[in-house]
């Protein structure tokens, strides 16, 4: 059976060990609702119209019993701290039915979490001095940072990062074409990893349109060399559309910015993707001359 988890049961969170023998099916999943901070070290889900983000696991009946105990839920009991319901949960490759724990005790609903993401909520509250940031689109290139006068915050470039389980696509559609996004579809992709201060994070939240709701902050595990780095900050499109060709200036930033860092095979893949979407090979050659 499948379970959607959105708080302290998520990967790298304090109760994730309850799921250590369970298979994670999706790490980018979402459901309609409202997420609240209980002020007890974990969040609680309530019905609502916003989006709440989490992960989906395949669990055994024995693990489900342990989760019920953690959530103080007993089937058929008149008063529970949480109730368990089967719901449709969204993923990048379609919706699946999963069990979801909802809070029923009103005393738990202390503070609404606007992002709908427990990891992002904790990150904003703690506001660490430095964080690793995984760039896969135009932020691999320094030009935008220089124009915005923030390039001093992006000088610690750690090189290529490998992200398993995802593919980069141009799913954010604006007036002149597509912009970069990552899709959890079982693929494998590369990007550039920066070690950035909190000033850079403030800039990125604005640049990526987190408040207008264009992109959302998310945390993924990225491999740099042979070292796996946990909970690396990145940004993912919320309202994904069908992939379309990016404008030439954006494609240039991606090819130019990634060239010194990503593998030859991945850079070739980026070029082939652009040709497939409608940019000519001659245009790509000209881009890389500039």
DRENPA-3360 file (N, C-alpha, C; in nm, 2 decimals, always signed):
BEGIN
1 = XXXXXXXX = +0.08/-0.12/+0.00/+0.00/+0.00/+0.00/+0.09/+0.12/+0.00 ~ +0.03/+0.23/-0.05/+0.11/+0.36/-0.06/+0.07/+0.46/+0.05 ~ +0.17/+0.53/+0.09/+0.14/+0.64/+0.20/+0.21/+0.77/+0.15 ~ +0.14/+0.88/+0.16/+0.19/+1.01/+0.14/+0.23/+1.07/+0.27 ~ +0.36/+1.11/+0.28/+0.41/+1.17/+0.40/+0.46/+1.32/+0.37 ~ +0.43/+1.41/+0.46/+0.46/+1.55/+0.43/+0.53/+1.62/+0.54 ~ +0.57/+1.55/+0.65/+0.64/+1.62/+0.76/+0.76/+1.55/+0.81 ~ +0.76/+1.51/+0.93/+0.87/+1.45/+1.00/+0.91/+1.31/+0.95;
9 = XXXXXXXX = +0.82/+1.25/+0.87/+0.85/+1.12/+0.81/+0.93/+1.13/+0.68 ~ +0.94/+1.25/+0.63/+1.01/+1.27/+0.50/+1.16/+1.23/+0.51 ~ +1.22/+1.22/+0.40/+1.36/+1.18/+0.39/+1.45/+1.29/+0.46 ~ +1.54/+1.24/+0.55/+1.63/+1.32/+0.63/+1.56/+1.39/+0.75 ~ +1.43/+1.36/+0.77/+1.36/+1.42/+0.88/+1.37/+1.32/+1.00 ~ +1.33/+1.37/+1.12/+1.36/+1.29/+1.24/+1.29/+1.16/+1.26 ~ +1.17/+1.14/+1.19/+1.11/+1.01/+1.21/+1.11/+0.93/+1.08 ~ +1.20/+0.97/+0.99/+1.21/+0.89/+0.86/+1.25/+0.75/+0.88;
17 = XXXXXXXX = +1.31/+0.72/+1.00/+1.36/+0.58/+1.02/+1.24/+0.48/+1.02 ~ +1.12/+0.53/+1.04/+1.00/+0.44/+1.04/+0.98/+0.39/+0.90 ~ +1.04/+0.45/+0.80/+1.03/+0.41/+0.66/+1.15/+0.36/+0.60 ~ +1.25/+0.33/+0.68/+1.38/+0.29/+0.63/+1.37/+0.16/+0.55 ~ +1.27/+0.07/+0.57/+1.26/-0.05/+0.50/+1.15/-0.04/+0.39 ~ +1.11/+0.08/+0.36/+1.00/+0.10/+0.26/+1.06/+0.17/+0.14 ~ +1.00/+0.14/+0.02/+1.05/+0.20/-0.10/+0.99/+0.33/-0.13 ~ +1.07/+0.43/-0.15/+1.02/+0.56/-0.19/+0.99/+0.56/-0.34;
25 = XXXXXXXX = +0.86/+0.59/-0.37/+0.82/+0.59/-0.51/+0.83/+0.72/-0.58 ~ +0.80/+0.83/-0.50/+0.81/+0.97/-0.55/+0.86/+1.06/-0.44 ~ +0.95/+1.15/-0.47/+0.99/+1.25/-0.37/+0.93/+1.39/-0.40 ~ +0.87/+1.40/-0.52/+0.79/+1.52/-0.55/+0.65/+1.48/-0.57 ~ +0.57/+1.50/-0.47/+0.43/+1.47/-0.47/+0.35/+1.58/-0.40 ~ +0.23/+1.60/-0.44/+0.15/+1.70/-0.38/+0.00/+1.67/-0.38 ~ -0.07/+1.74/-0.28/-0.21/+1.72/-0.26/-0.27/+1.85/-0.22 ~ -0.40/+1.87/-0.25/-0.47/+1.99/-0.20/-0.49/+1.98/-0.05;
33 = XXXXXXXX = -0.47/+2.10/+0.01/-0.49/+2.11/+0.15/-0.42/+2.23/+0.21 ~ -0.42/+2.24/+0.34/-0.35/+2.34/+0.41/-0.25/+2.28/+0.51 ~ -0.13/+2.32/+0.52/-0.03/+2.27/+0.61/-0.01/+2.36/+0.72 ~ -0.01/+2.31/+0.85/+0.01/+2.39/+0.97/+0.13/+2.34/+1.05 ~ +0.20/+2.44/+1.11/+0.30/+2.41/+1.20/+0.23/+2.39/+1.34 ~ +0.26/+2.28/+1.40/+0.19/+2.25/+1.53/+0.27/+2.31/+1.65 ~ +0.39/+2.36/+1.62/+0.49/+2.41/+1.72/+0.53/+2.30/+1.81 ~ +0.52/+2.17/+1.77/+0.57/+2.06/+1.84/+0.67/+1.98/+1.77;
41 = XXXXXXXX = +0.73/+2.04/+1.66/+0.83/+1.98/+1.58/+0.78/+1.90/+1.47 ~ +0.65/+1.91/+1.43/+0.60/+1.84/+1.31/+0.48/+1.92/+1.26 ~ +0.44/+1.90/+1.14/+0.33/+1.97/+1.08/+0.20/+1.89/+1.08 ~ +0.09/+1.95/+1.05/-0.03/+1.87/+1.04/-0.11/+1.92/+0.91 ~ -0.18/+1.83/+0.85/-0.25/+1.86/+0.72/-0.40/+1.88/+0.75 ~ -0.46/+1.98/+0.69/-0.60/+2.00/+0.70/-0.66/+2.02/+0.56 ~ -0.79/+2.00/+0.54/-0.85/+2.02/+0.41/-0.83/+2.16/+0.37 ~ -0.82/+2.18/+0.24/-0.80/+2.32/+0.19/-0.78/+2.32/+0.04;
49 = XXXXXXXX = -0.76/+2.43/-0.02/-0.74/+2.45/-0.16/-0.60/+2.48/-0.21 ~ -0.50/+2.49/-0.11/-0.36/+2.52/-0.15/-0.30/+2.38/-0.18 ~ -0.17/+2.39/-0.21/-0.09/+2.26/-0.24/+0.00/+2.23/-0.12 ~ +0.00/+2.11/-0.08/+0.09/+2.06/+0.02/+0.18/+1.95/-0.04 ~ +0.31/+1.96/-0.02/+0.41/+1.88/-0.08/+0.47/+1.77/+0.01 ~ +0.50/+1.66/-0.05/+0.56/+1.55/+0.03/+0.61/+1.44/-0.06 ~ +0.62/+1.32/+0.00/+0.67/+1.20/-0.07/+0.58/+1.09/-0.06 ~ +0.59/+0.99/-0.15/+0.51/+0.87/-0.15/+0.59/+0.75/-0.13;
57 = XXXXXXXX = +0.55/+0.66/-0.04/+0.62/+0.54/-0.01/+0.53/+0.42/-0.03 ~ +0.59/+0.31/-0.07/+0.52/+0.18/-0.07/+0.56/+0.11/+0.07 ~ +0.45/+0.08/+0.15/+0.48/+0.03/+0.28/+0.41/-0.10/+0.31 ~ +0.46/-0.18/+0.40/+0.40/-0.31/+0.44/+0.29/-0.28/+0.54 ~ +0.21/-0.38/+0.57/+0.11/-0.37/+0.67/+0.17/-0.35/+0.81 ~ +0.29/-0.41/+0.83/+0.36/-0.39/+0.96/+0.41/-0.25/+0.97 ~ +0.46/-0.19/+0.87/+0.51/-0.05/+0.87/+0.39/+0.04/+0.89 ~ +0.28/+0.01/+0.83/+0.16/+0.10/+0.84/+0.11/+0.10/+0.99;
65 = XXXXXXXX = +0.12/-0.02/+1.06/+0.08/-0.02/+1.20/+0.17/+0.07/+1.28 ~ +0.30/+0.07/+1.25/+0.39/+0.16/+1.32/+0.36/+0.31/+1.29 ~ +0.33/+0.34/+1.17/+0.29/+0.48/+1.13/+0.16/+0.52/+1.21 ~ +0.06/+0.43/+1.22/-0.06/+0.45/+1.29/-0.03/+0.49/+1.44 ~ +0.07/+0.41/+1.49/+0.11/+0.44/+1.63/+0.17/+0.57/+1.65 ~ +0.26/+0.61/+1.55/+0.33/+0.74/+1.56/+0.23/+0.85/+1.55 ~ +0.13/+0.83/+1.46/+0.03/+0.94/+1.44/-0.09/+0.93/+1.54 ~ -0.08/+0.84/+1.64/-0.19/+0.82/+1.74/-0.32/+0.80/+1.67;
73 = XXXXXXXX = -0.32/+0.71/+1.57/-0.44/+0.68/+1.50/-0.48/+0.53/+1.52 ~ -0.61/+0.51/+1.55/-0.66/+0.37/+1.57/-0.79/+0.36/+1.50 ~ -0.79/+0.27/+1.40/-0.91/+0.26/+1.32/-1.03/+0.22/+1.41 ~ -1.14/+0.29/+1.39/-1.26/+0.26/+1.47/-1.27/+0.34/+1.60 ~ -1.16/+0.40/+1.64/-1.16/+0.47/+1.77/-1.23/+0.60/+1.75 ~ -1.31/+0.64/+1.85/-1.39/+0.76/+1.84/-1.31/+0.89/+1.84 ~ -1.20/+0.89/+1.92/-1.12/+1.01/+1.92/-0.98/+0.98/+1.88 ~ -0.93/+1.04/+1.78/-0.79/+1.02/+1.73/-0.72/+1.16/+1.72;
81 = XXXXXXXX = -0.59/+1.15/+1.72/-0.51/+1.28/+1.70/-0.51/+1.31/+1.55 ~ -0.50/+1.20/+1.47/-0.50/+1.21/+1.32/-0.61/+1.11/+1.27 ~ -0.65/+1.13/+1.15/-0.73/+1.03/+1.08/-0.66/+1.00/+0.95 ~ -0.68/+0.88/+0.91/-0.61/+0.83/+0.79/-0.72/+0.81/+0.68 ~ -0.69/+0.87/+0.56/-0.78/+0.86/+0.45/-0.71/+0.82/+0.32 ~ -0.77/+0.76/+0.23/-0.71/+0.73/+0.10/-0.75/+0.84/+0.00 ~ -0.65/+0.90/-0.06/-0.67/+1.02/-0.14/-0.59/+1.01/-0.27 ~ -0.63/+1.08/-0.37/-0.55/+1.10/-0.50/-0.44/+1.19/-0.47;
89 = XXXXXXXX = -0.32/+1.15/-0.50/-0.20/+1.24/-0.48/-0.13/+1.26/-0.61 ~ -0.09/+1.38/-0.64/-0.04/+1.41/-0.77/+0.12/+1.39/-0.77 ~ +0.17/+1.35/-0.89/+0.31/+1.34/-0.91/+0.34/+1.39/-1.05 ~ +0.46/+1.40/-1.09/+0.50/+1.45/-1.22/+0.45/+1.35/-1.33 ~ +0.43/+1.23/-1.30/+0.39/+1.13/-1.40/+0.24/+1.09/-1.39 ~ +0.16/+1.16/-1.31/+0.02/+1.13/-1.29/-0.01/+1.11/-1.15 ~ -0.14/+1.09/-1.12/-0.19/+1.08/-0.98/-0.19/+0.93/-0.94 ~ -0.18/+0.91/-0.81/-0.19/+0.78/-0.75/-0.27/+0.78/-0.62;
97 = XXXXXXXX = -0.33/+0.67/-0.59/-0.40/+0.67/-0.46/-0.30/+0.63/-0.35 ~ -0.31/+0.71/-0.24/-0.23/+0.68/-0.13/-0.30/+0.72/+0.00 ~ -0.26/+0.66/+0.11/-0.31/+0.69/+0.24/-0.25/+0.82/+0.29 ~ -0.33/+0.91/+0.35/-0.28/+1.04/+0.40/-0.34/+1.06/+0.54 ~ -0.25/+1.11/+0.63/-0.29/+1.14/+0.77/-0.33/+1.29/+0.78 ~ -0.45/+1.31/+0.82/-0.50/+1.45/+0.84/-0.52/+1.47/+0.99 ~ -0.49/+1.59/+1.04/-0.51/+1.63/+1.17/-0.65/+1.66/+1.20 ~ -0.70/+1.62/+1.32/-0.84/+1.65/+1.36/-0.85/+1.73/+1.49;
105 = XXXXXXXX = -0.74/+1.74/+1.56/-0.73/+1.82/+1.69/-0.70/+1.97/+1.66 ~ -0.80/+2.05/+1.68/-0.79/+2.19/+1.64/-0.67/+2.26/+1.71 ~ -0.63/+2.21/+1.83/-0.52/+2.27/+1.90/-0.38/+2.26/+1.82 ~ -0.38/+2.16/+1.73/-0.26/+2.14/+1.65/-0.24/+2.25/+1.54 ~ -0.34/+2.32/+1.50/-0.33/+2.41/+1.39/-0.28/+2.55/+1.44 ~ -0.15/+2.56/+1.46/-0.10/+2.68/+1.52/-0.06/+2.79/+1.42 ~ +0.01/+2.75/+1.32/+0.06/+2.85/+1.22/+0.06/+2.79/+1.08 ~ -0.01/+2.86/+0.99/-0.02/+2.81/+0.85/+0.12/+2.82/+0.79;
113 = XXXXXXXX = +0.15/+2.72/+0.70/+0.27/+2.72/+0.63/+0.24/+2.76/+0.49 ~ +0.28/+2.88/+0.45/+0.24/+2.93/+0.31/+0.29/+2.84/+0.20 ~ +0.42/+2.79/+0.21/+0.48/+2.72/+0.11/+0.42/+2.58/+0.09 ~ +0.35/+2.53/+0.19/+0.29/+2.40/+0.18/+0.40/+2.29/+0.19 ~ +0.52/+2.33/+0.23/+0.63/+2.23/+0.23/+0.70/+2.24/+0.37 ~ +0.70/+2.14/+0.44/+0.76/+2.14/+0.58/+0.91/+2.16/+0.57 ~ +0.98/+2.11/+0.48/+1.13/+2.13/+0.46/+1.16/+2.28/+0.43 ~ +1.08/+2.34/+0.34/+1.10/+2.48/+0.31/+1.07/+2.57/+0.43;
121 = XXXXXXXX = +0.96/+2.53/+0.50/+0.92/+2.61/+0.62/+1.03/+2.61/+0.72 ~ +1.09/+2.49/+0.75/+1.20/+2.49/+0.84/+1.33/+2.57/+0.80 ~ +1.35/+2.55/+0.67/+1.47/+2.63/+0.61/+1.45/+2.78/+0.62 ~ +1.33/+2.83/+0.60/+1.31/+2.97/+0.61/+1.32/+3.02/+0.75 ~ +1.27/+2.94/+0.84/+1.27/+2.97/+0.99/+1.42/+2.97/+1.04 ~ +1.50/+2.88/+0.99/+1.64/+2.87/+1.04/+1.73/+2.96/+0.96 ~ +1.70/+2.98/+0.84/+1.77/+3.08/+0.75/+1.93/+3.06/+0.77 ~ +1.98/+2.94/+0.73/+2.12/+2.91/+0.75/+2.21/+3.01/+0.68;
129 = XXXXXXXX = +2.33/+3.03/+0.73/+2.43/+3.13/+0.68/+2.47/+3.09/+0.54 ~ +2.48/+2.96/+0.51/+2.52/+2.91/+0.38/+2.44/+2.78/+0.34 ~ +2.42/+2.76/+0.21/+2.35/+2.65/+0.16/+2.40/+2.61/+0.03 ~ +2.39/+2.48/-0.01/+2.42/+2.44/-0.14/+2.30/+2.46/-0.23 ~ +2.33/+2.51/-0.35/+2.22/+2.55/-0.45/+2.25/+2.48/-0.58 ~ +2.15/+2.40/-0.63/+2.16/+2.33/-0.75/+2.10/+2.40/-0.86 ~ +2.18/+2.46/-0.96/+2.12/+2.53/-1.07/+2.13/+2.44/-1.20 ~ +2.02/+2.44/-1.27/+2.01/+2.35/-1.39/+1.97/+2.43/-1.52;
137 = XXXXXXXX = +1.93/+2.56/-1.50/+1.89/+2.64/-1.61/+1.98/+2.75/-1.64 ~ +1.93/+2.87/-1.65/+2.01/+2.99/-1.69/+2.10/+3.03/-1.57 ~ +2.07/+2.98/-1.45/+2.16/+3.02/-1.33/+2.29/+2.95/-1.34 ~ +2.31/+2.86/-1.43/+2.44/+2.80/-1.45/+2.54/+2.90/-1.51 ~ +2.48/+3.01/-1.57/+2.56/+3.11/-1.63/+2.57/+3.23/-1.54 ~ +2.68/+3.30/-1.55/+2.71/+3.41/-1.46/+2.64/+3.55/-1.50 ~ +2.60/+3.55/-1.63/+2.56/+3.68/-1.69/+2.45/+3.75/-1.61 ~ +2.35/+3.67/-1.58/+2.23/+3.73/-1.51/+2.27/+3.78/-1.37;
145 = XXXXXXXX = +2.36/+3.70/-1.30/+2.40/+3.75/-1.17/+2.48/+3.88/-1.18 ~ +2.56/+3.89/-1.28/+2.64/+4.01/-1.30/+2.54/+4.13/-1.33 ~ +2.44/+4.11/-1.41/+2.35/+4.22/-1.45/+2.27/+4.26/-1.32 ~ +2.24/+4.17/-1.24/+2.16/+4.20/-1.12/+2.25/+4.25/-1.00 ~ +2.38/+4.25/-1.02/+2.47/+4.30/-0.92/+2.49/+4.20/-0.80 ~ +2.47/+4.07/-0.82/+2.47/+3.98/-0.71/+2.58/+3.87/-0.74 ~ +2.66/+3.89/-0.84/+2.75/+3.78/-0.88/+2.85/+3.75/-0.76 ~ +2.87/+3.85/-0.67/+2.97/+3.82/-0.56/+2.91/+3.71/-0.47;
153 = XXXXXXXX = +2.78/+3.68/-0.47/+2.73/+3.58/-0.39/+2.74/+3.44/-0.45 ~ +2.78/+3.43/-0.58/+2.78/+3.30/-0.65/+2.92/+3.27/-0.70 ~ +3.02/+3.30/-0.62/+3.16/+3.28/-0.66/+3.21/+3.14/-0.62 ~ +3.14/+3.08/-0.52/+3.19/+2.94/-0.48/+3.11/+2.84/-0.56 ~ +3.17/+2.81/-0.67/+3.11/+2.71/-0.77/+3.18/+2.58/-0.74 ~ +3.10/+2.48/-0.70/+3.16/+2.35/-0.67/+3.16/+2.25/-0.79 ~ +3.12/+2.30/-0.90/+3.12/+2.22/-1.02/+2.99/+2.15/-1.05 ~ +3.01/+2.04/-1.13/+2.89/+1.97/-1.17/+2.82/+1.89/-1.06;
161 = XXXXXXXX = +2.69/+1.89/-1.06/+2.62/+1.81/-0.96/+2.53/+1.71/-1.05 ~ +2.52/+1.59/-1.00/+2.44/+1.49/-1.07/+2.31/+1.46/-0.99 ~ +2.20/+1.47/-1.05/+2.07/+1.45/-0.99/+2.00/+1.33/-1.05 ~ +1.98/+1.22/-0.98/+1.92/+1.10/-1.03/+1.77/+1.11/-1.01 ~ +1.70/+1.05/-1.11/+1.56/+1.04/-1.11/+1.48/+1.15/-1.17 ~ +1.56/+1.25/-1.23/+1.49/+1.37/-1.29/+1.54/+1.40/-1.43 ~ +1.47/+1.47/-1.51/+1.50/+1.52/-1.64/+1.48/+1.67/-1.64 ~ +1.57/+1.75/-1.71/+1.54/+1.89/-1.73/+1.46/+1.91/-1.85;
169 = XXXXXXXX = +1.35/+1.99/-1.84/+1.27/+2.02/-1.95/+1.23/+2.17/-1.95 ~ +1.18/+2.22/-2.06/+1.14/+2.36/-2.07/+0.99/+2.37/-2.05 ~ +0.94/+2.35/-1.93/+0.80/+2.34/-1.90/+0.74/+2.47/-1.84 ~ +0.82/+2.57/-1.82/+0.77/+2.69/-1.77/+0.75/+2.78/-1.89 ~ +0.63/+2.81/-1.93/+0.60/+2.88/-2.05/+0.57/+3.03/-2.03 ~ +0.64/+3.11/-2.09/+0.62/+3.26/-2.09/+0.60/+3.31/-2.23 ~ +0.59/+3.44/-2.25/+0.56/+3.49/-2.38/+0.65/+3.46/-2.49 ~ +0.78/+3.44/-2.46/+0.87/+3.41/-2.57/+0.93/+3.27/-2.57;
177 = XXXXXXXX = +0.87/+3.18/-2.50/+0.91/+3.04/-2.50/+0.92/+2.98/-2.37 ~ +0.99/+2.86/-2.36/+1.00/+2.78/-2.24/+1.12/+2.82/-2.16 ~ +1.11/+2.79/-2.03/+1.21/+2.81/-1.93/+1.24/+2.67/-1.86 ~ +1.35/+2.66/-1.80/+1.39/+2.53/-1.74/+1.31/+2.49/-1.62 ~ +1.30/+2.35/-1.61/+1.23/+2.29/-1.50/+1.29/+2.15/-1.48 ~ +1.27/+2.09/-1.37/+1.31/+1.95/-1.35/+1.18/+1.87/-1.32 ~ +1.18/+1.75/-1.39/+1.06/+1.66/-1.38/+1.11/+1.53/-1.32 ~ +1.04/+1.48/-1.22/+1.07/+1.35/-1.17/+1.01/+1.24/-1.25;
185 = XXXXXXXX = +1.09/+1.19/-1.34/+1.04/+1.09/-1.44/+1.14/+0.97/-1.45 ~ +1.23/+0.96/-1.36/+1.32/+0.84/-1.36/+1.45/+0.87/-1.44 ~ +1.47/+0.99/-1.49/+1.59/+1.02/-1.57/+1.71/+1.05/-1.49 ~ +1.81/+1.11/-1.55/+1.93/+1.16/-1.48/+1.97/+1.28/-1.55 ~ +2.01/+1.38/-1.47/+2.05/+1.51/-1.52/+2.17/+1.57/-1.44 ~ +2.22/+1.68/-1.50/+2.34/+1.74/-1.43/+2.30/+1.89/-1.42 ~ +2.38/+1.96/-1.34/+2.37/+2.10/-1.32/+2.49/+2.15/-1.25 ~ +2.49/+2.28/-1.21/+2.60/+2.34/-1.14/+2.56/+2.37/-1.00;
193 = XXXXXXXX = +2.65/+2.33/-0.90/+2.62/+2.35/-0.76/+2.71/+2.47/-0.71 ~ +2.64/+2.56/-0.64/+2.70/+2.67/-0.57/+2.69/+2.66/-0.42 ~ +2.79/+2.70/-0.35/+2.78/+2.72/-0.21/+2.75/+2.87/-0.19 ~ +2.63/+2.90/-0.14/+2.59/+3.04/-0.14/+2.55/+3.09/+0.00 ~ +2.56/+3.22/+0.02/+2.52/+3.28/+0.15/+2.37/+3.31/+0.14 ~ +2.31/+3.35/+0.26/+2.17/+3.37/+0.27/+2.12/+3.49/+0.18 ~ +2.21/+3.58/+0.15/+2.18/+3.69/+0.06/+2.15/+3.64/-0.08 ~ +2.22/+3.54/-0.12/+2.19/+3.47/-0.25/+2.06/+3.40/-0.25;
201 = XXXXXXXX = +2.02/+3.34/-0.14/+1.90/+3.27/-0.13/+1.78/+3.37/-0.14 ~ +1.79/+3.49/-0.08/+1.69/+3.59/-0.08/+1.67/+3.63/-0.23 ~ +1.78/+3.65/-0.30/+1.78/+3.69/-0.44/+1.71/+3.58/-0.52 ~ +1.75/+3.45/-0.50/+1.69/+3.34/-0.58/+1.54/+3.33/-0.56 ~ +1.49/+3.35/-0.44/+1.35/+3.34/-0.41/+1.27/+3.45/-0.49 ~ +1.34/+3.56/-0.50/+1.27/+3.67/-0.58/+1.28/+3.64/-0.73 ~ +1.40/+3.60/-0.78/+1.43/+3.58/-0.92/+1.34/+3.46/-0.97 ~ +1.32/+3.36/-0.89/+1.24/+3.24/-0.94/+1.09/+3.26/-0.92;
209 = XXXXXXXX = +1.05/+3.38/-0.87/+0.91/+3.41/-0.86/+0.84/+3.32/-0.76 ~ +0.90/+3.29/-0.64/+0.84/+3.20/-0.54/+0.71/+3.26/-0.49 ~ +0.70/+3.39/-0.46/+0.58/+3.45/-0.41/+0.47/+3.46/-0.52 ~ +0.50/+3.50/-0.64/+0.39/+3.49/-0.74/+0.35/+3.35/-0.77 ~ +0.43/+3.25/-0.74/+0.39/+3.11/-0.76/+0.44/+3.05/-0.89 ~ +0.55/+3.10/-0.94/+0.60/+3.05/-1.07/+0.68/+2.92/-1.04 ~ +0.78/+2.93/-0.95/+0.86/+2.82/-0.91/+0.84/+2.81/-0.76 ~ +0.87/+2.69/-0.71/+0.88/+2.66/-0.56/+1.02/+2.61/-0.52;
217 = XXXXXXXX = +1.05/+2.65/-0.40/+1.18/+2.59/-0.35/+1.16/+2.45/-0.31 ~ +1.26/+2.37/-0.33/+1.26/+2.23/-0.30/+1.40/+2.18/-0.26 ~ +1.41/+2.06/-0.21/+1.54/+2.01/-0.16/+1.56/+1.87/-0.22 ~ +1.67/+1.85/-0.29/+1.70/+1.72/-0.35/+1.84/+1.68/-0.31 ~ +1.87/+1.55/-0.32/+2.01/+1.50/-0.30/+2.09/+1.50/-0.42 ~ +2.20/+1.56/-0.42/+2.29/+1.58/-0.54/+2.42/+1.52/-0.52 ~ +2.47/+1.45/-0.62/+2.61/+1.40/-0.61/+2.71/+1.49/-0.68 ~ +2.81/+1.52/-0.60/+2.92/+1.60/-0.66/+3.05/+1.52/-0.65;
225 = XXXXXXXX = +3.10/+1.48/-0.77/+3.21/+1.38/-0.76/+3.15/+1.25/-0.71 ~ +3.21/+1.19/-0.61/+3.16/+1.07/-0.55/+3.09/+1.09/-0.42 ~ +3.06/+1.22/-0.39/+3.01/+1.25/-0.26/+2.86/+1.29/-0.27 ~ +2.77/+1.23/-0.20/+2.63/+1.27/-0.20/+2.60/+1.38/-0.10 ~ +2.54/+1.49/-0.15/+2.50/+1.60/-0.06/+2.35/+1.60/-0.04 ~ +2.31/+1.60/+0.08/+2.17/+1.59/+0.11/+2.10/+1.73/+0.12 ~ +1.97/+1.73/+0.08/+1.89/+1.85/+0.09/+1.96/+1.97/+0.03 ~ +1.99/+1.96/-0.10/+2.04/+2.07/-0.18/+1.93/+2.16/-0.23;
233 = XXXXXXXX = +1.93/+2.29/-0.21/+1.82/+2.37/-0.26/+1.82/+2.38/-0.41 ~ +1.70/+2.37/-0.46/+1.67/+2.40/-0.60/+1.53/+2.46/-0.62 ~ +1.49/+2.48/-0.74/+1.36/+2.54/-0.77/+1.29/+2.46/-0.88 ~ +1.16/+2.44/-0.86/+1.08/+2.35/-0.95/+0.96/+2.43/-0.99 ~ +0.92/+2.42/-1.11/+0.80/+2.48/-1.17/+0.68/+2.42/-1.10 ~ +0.58/+2.51/-1.07/+0.46/+2.47/-1.00/+0.36/+2.43/-1.11 ~ +0.33/+2.52/-1.20/+0.23/+2.50/-1.31/+0.29/+2.45/-1.44 ~ +0.33/+2.33/-1.44/+0.40/+2.27/-1.55/+0.31/+2.27/-1.68;
241 = XXXXXXXX = +0.37/+2.31/-1.79/+0.30/+2.30/-1.92/+0.37/+2.20/-2.01 ~ +0.32/+2.18/-2.13/+0.39/+2.10/-2.23/+0.52/+2.17/-2.27 ~ +0.62/+2.09/-2.28/+0.75/+2.15/-2.31/+0.75/+2.22/-2.45 ~ +0.81/+2.34/-2.45/+0.82/+2.42/-2.57/+0.96/+2.48/-2.58 ~ +1.00/+2.52/-2.70/+1.13/+2.57/-2.73/+1.16/+2.70/-2.65 ~ +1.28/+2.71/-2.59/+1.32/+2.83/-2.52/+1.36/+2.94/-2.62 ~ +1.36/+3.06/-2.59/+1.42/+3.17/-2.68/+1.57/+3.15/-2.69 ~ +1.63/+3.20/-2.79/+1.77/+3.18/-2.82/+1.86/+3.24/-2.70;
249 = XXXXXXXX = +1.82/+3.35/-2.64/+1.91/+3.40/-2.54/+1.91/+3.31/-2.42 ~ +1.80/+3.25/-2.39/+1.80/+3.16/-2.27/+1.87/+3.03/-2.31 ~ +1.86/+2.98/-2.43/+1.93/+2.86/-2.47/+2.08/+2.88/-2.46 ~ +2.12/+3.00/-2.50/+2.26/+3.04/-2.50/+2.32/+3.04/-2.36 ~ +2.24/+3.09/-2.26/+2.29/+3.09/-2.12/+2.30/+2.95/-2.07 ~ +2.21/+2.86/-2.11/+2.22/+2.72/-2.06/+2.35/+2.65/-2.12 ~ +2.36/+2.67/-2.25/+2.48/+2.60/-2.31/+2.61/+2.66/-2.27 ~ +2.62/+2.79/-2.26/+2.74/+2.86/-2.22/+2.77/+2.83/-2.07;
257 = XXXXXXXX = +2.67/+2.84/-1.99/+2.69/+2.83/-1.84/+2.73/+2.69/-1.80 ~ +2.67/+2.59/-1.87/+2.70/+2.45/-1.84/+2.83/+2.39/-1.89 ~ +2.87/+2.45/-2.00/+2.99/+2.39/-2.08/+3.11/+2.36/-1.99 ~ +3.15/+2.45/-1.91/+3.28/+2.43/-1.83/+3.26/+2.32/-1.72 ~ +3.14/+2.28/-1.69/+3.12/+2.20/-1.57/+3.06/+2.06/-1.60 ~ +2.96/+2.05/-1.68/+2.89/+1.93/-1.70/+2.97/+1.83/-1.79 ~ +2.93/+1.71/-1.79/+3.00/+1.61/-1.87/+2.98/+1.64/-2.02 ~ +3.07/+1.59/-2.10/+3.05/+1.60/-2.25/+2.92/+1.54/-2.30;
265 = XXXXXXXX = +2.89/+1.43/-2.24/+2.77/+1.36/-2.28/+2.64/+1.44/-2.25 ~ +2.64/+1.50/-2.13/+2.52/+1.58/-2.09/+2.51/+1.70/-2.17 ~ +2.62/+1.77/-2.20/+2.62/+1.89/-2.28/+2.57/+1.86/-2.42 ~ +2.61/+1.74/-2.47/+2.56/+1.70/-2.60/+2.41/+1.67/-2.59 ~ +2.36/+1.62/-2.48/+2.22/+1.59/-2.46/+2.14/+1.72/-2.46 ~ +2.20/+1.83/-2.40/+2.13/+1.96/-2.39/+2.12/+2.01/-2.53 ~ +2.22/+2.00/-2.61/+2.21/+2.05/-2.75/+2.11/+1.97/-2.83 ~ +2.11/+1.84/-2.82/+2.01/+1.76/-2.89/+1.87/+1.79/-2.85;
273 = XXXXXXXX = +1.85/+1.82/-2.73/+1.72/+1.86/-2.68/+1.67/+1.99/-2.75 ~ +1.76/+2.09/-2.76/+1.73/+2.21/-2.82/+1.70/+2.20/-2.97 ~ +1.77/+2.11/-3.04/+1.75/+2.08/-3.18/+1.61/+2.02/-3.20 ~ +1.58/+1.92/-3.11/+1.45/+1.86/-3.11/+1.34/+1.96/-3.10 ~ +1.36/+2.06/-3.02/+1.25/+2.16/-2.99/+1.25/+2.27/-3.10 ~ +1.34/+2.27/-3.19/+1.33/+2.37/-3.30/+1.45/+2.46/-3.32 ~ +1.55/+2.46/-3.24/+1.67/+2.54/-3.27/+1.76/+2.47/-3.36 ~ +1.81/+2.53/-3.46/+1.90/+2.47/-3.56/+2.04/+2.44/-3.50;
281 = XXXXXXXX = +2.11/+2.35/-3.56/+2.25/+2.32/-3.52/+2.34/+2.43/-3.55 ~ +2.31/+2.51/-3.66/+2.39/+2.63/-3.69/+2.37/+2.73/-3.59 ~ +2.25/+2.75/-3.54/+2.23/+2.85/-3.43/+2.30/+2.81/-3.30 ~ +2.31/+2.68/-3.27/+2.38/+2.63/-3.16/+2.53/+2.66/-3.17 ~ +2.58/+2.63/-3.29/+2.73/+2.66/-3.31/+2.75/+2.81/-3.29 ~ +2.67/+2.90/-3.33/+2.69/+3.04/-3.32/+2.68/+3.08/-3.17 ~ +2.58/+3.02/-3.10/+2.57/+3.05/-2.96/+2.70/+3.02/-2.88 ~ +2.76/+2.91/-2.91/+2.88/+2.88/-2.84/+3.01/+2.95/-2.88;
289 = XX = +3.00/+3.03/-2.99/+3.11/+3.12/-3.03/+3.11/+3.25/-2.95 ~ +2.99/+3.28/-2.90/+2.98/+3.41/-2.83/+3.03/+3.41/-2.69;
% end
